[in-house]
Amino acid sequence: MALIVQKYGGTSVANLDRIKEVAKRVIKTREEGYDVVVVVSAMAGETDRLLNLAREAAPEPDERELDVILATGEQISSALLAIVLNSMGYKAKSYLGHQIKITTDSFHGKARITSVDAEKIFSDLHEGRIVVVAGFQGEDERGDITTLGRGGSDTTAVAIAAVLGADLCEIYTDVDGVYTTDPNICEQARKLDRISYDEMLEMASLGTKVLQIRSVEFAKKYGVTIHVRSSFNETKGTIVCEEDTEMEKALVSGVTYDKNQARIEITKVPDRPGVAARFFDAISAANIVVDMIIQTASLEEGYANMAFTISKTDFPRALGIARSLARELGAKDVIAEEDVAKVSMVGVGMRSHSGVASKMFRALAKEGINIKMISTSEIKISCIIDTKYTELAVRSLHEAFELGKERK
Amino acid sequence: MALIVQKYGGTSVANLDRIKEVAKRVIKTREEGYDVVVVVSAMAGETDRLLNLAREAAPEPDERELDVILATGEQISSALLAIVLNSMGYKAKSYLGHQIKITTDSFHGKARITSVDAEKIFSDLHEGRIVVVAGFQGEDERGDITTLGRGGSDTTAVAIAAVLGADLCEIYTDVDGVYTTDPNICEQARKLDRISYDEMLEMASLGTKVLQIRSVEFAKKYGVTIHVRSSFNETKGTIVCEEDTEMEKALVSGVTYDKNQARIEITKVPDRPGVAARFFDAISAANIVVDMIIQTASLEEGYANMAFTISKTDFPRALGIARSLARELGAKDVIAEEDVAKVSMVGVGMRSHSGVASKMFRALAKEGINIKMISTSEIKISCIIDTKYTELAVRSLHEAFELGKERK
């Protein structure tokens, strides 16, 4: 019998009425002849409520204990769904992370799944049950509860789909699928029928918050086909799968943006070997993730400029480190820009098509948008611009690359 | 190092301020040189909130799944206490039932603890940690979450005290200890310094809701000394321990009452062998617990009267069964009384003192209170009376047995 893993996000199980709708959809899939494993998130708002409760207890709650509290959100929603399914006449059983040995490392709050034991699930499916799994949680080698970070239930679903060898992993959310860009700022945004894992990874990490990045990595590694779709309608969503030749024909697949960016530049650093290393060692020791890095050396004068971007949340700390190191190294100045955004073009077509970058720069120049930094990868080009131009940039690029038109 | 197990009830951890008070008390005990294991209930009202949520999902929620939901109450309060203790500079770790292998049978909602694994607790205590355990929950042989019923955290605490060989098990609640009777209806009610396990068992099962009965059974079986006391003050409470000669000197220890009673009488049942068995088989098959049973046979006429008491909640179902069986057996009538209460005298002194029963009946007669049924055990005499006389009866008996006076 074919097997489908379905994951329902927080808004899809926001209240009992919504949970009953989810139950109907699960039953419909069951009636179509599939074995079904359901992964659920906490009811919308619950994780924040629990987080606030823990922070009221202590501003920086012990991480091990915080995970114990956060895990209850999914514990409740999974059991509620099982209760509803049973009451509708379908045998169902809920499982917590530890009960099906969703084993993770010990990084509380952002743990990574290392293995899942499929035995109990298979035996329940064999006995005709619907299996409901609490997403977002696991257990480390010590038997402590861990959580997987925001969007972690996506990864739970994909990991389970991988272990069970499921035919499909459906991710139900409150949007219809993956769009060429954010429909809230660009009316022409178009839903993509298919997108490759690599494109999705770039889209997700660049701020399109449809899937947790790690779930896409998992899906890519184990070849799990994902169908991202809405639990509020019957519309087909977006399939995330292996790259195919169709995808390559398109120049780019989407435009993304991220306003949670800040830029720091240290000017006229005496250009000695090891200067950059010394600086980024200090930054990474402070657990700050640096995104773009650009170093320009003026060989004549023996000076270099170093610029990098970080997330806005890390900005104050990064600035402190930059200033103290600039003094130490005898640099001229530290320029801090908190009002910058990153706009990116993503597409596997870039591998075989040239001219994407120049077309992008021309489109931005045409609108008078100054590019402060550029970084590129195999399937992505990103530019740092003033935050105020973000929406204009996204619309212009979407238009310039004709993303609103159906792919042939 | 001496070891104390402390259990804090729902009102003692009702909110974060209360949890911080609990933390201070735990730390005080730690600073006095004790190893401390803390067992906590859910925050007051939480279990009811969760129960209502499950019942909204389905009027009769699947029992396995209901326990998954109910267990989150203690999961949250135990982790919150650990967070607060850690923030106050004391290393603390919370454990859920399954993490320290609190193994139970599979009767969801009223499971019985069969074993506890002390290994993790000992190793944490050895490393200087305070251990916090989520009360009320366990795990059955299949790995399913179970709960122990109302007051189940008391039993968790006593079971852990038994396994660890603790020197004392303190049960912190919102009353000062065990009283000779309910202070709300009798001003002369006096707090008992000490009470035997057997007396406590009779007191608890008769409606003095200070300790879960099963916790007292456990304490008796494993010789755990319990100290019932208030978390809202420093007053000494009541010690529950082995019977001693002091206790035997007192005629009775307390008066209890239970208004959750109903009485059914089947009159003129043709008196054939097996009639009673047939009737009580039907009642117990319906999972109804019968308390008192009185059968009076009139040998001349070949008829018997059968009377029994059940809890008010079981009354409608029991009445239905009684009526249909009465018809079948050709009995004359079924008399149903829903407005009855049980008043009881409890005391190990009864074993050696005579005249307690007659003194009790005289005291009730003096107030013109009619006794509808009587039952006795080694250390208890109970009478069924009209509910409206309950308070009067309790006060009269308390007075007649001079329970307000200090035991010498």
Interface residues (C-beta under 8 A of the other chain):
Chain A: L16 I19 L50 L53 A54 E56 A57 A58 P59 E60 P61 D62 R64 E65 L66 V68 I69 A71 T72 Q75 I76 S78 A79 L80 A82 I83 V84 N86 S87 K93 S94 L96 H98 Q99 G143 D144 I145
Chain B: L16 I19 L50 L53 A54 E56 A57 A58 P59 E60 P61 D62 R64 E65 L66 V68 I69 A71 T72 Q75 I76 S78 A79 L80 A82 I83 V84 N86 S87 K93 S94 L96 H98 Q99 G143 D144 I145
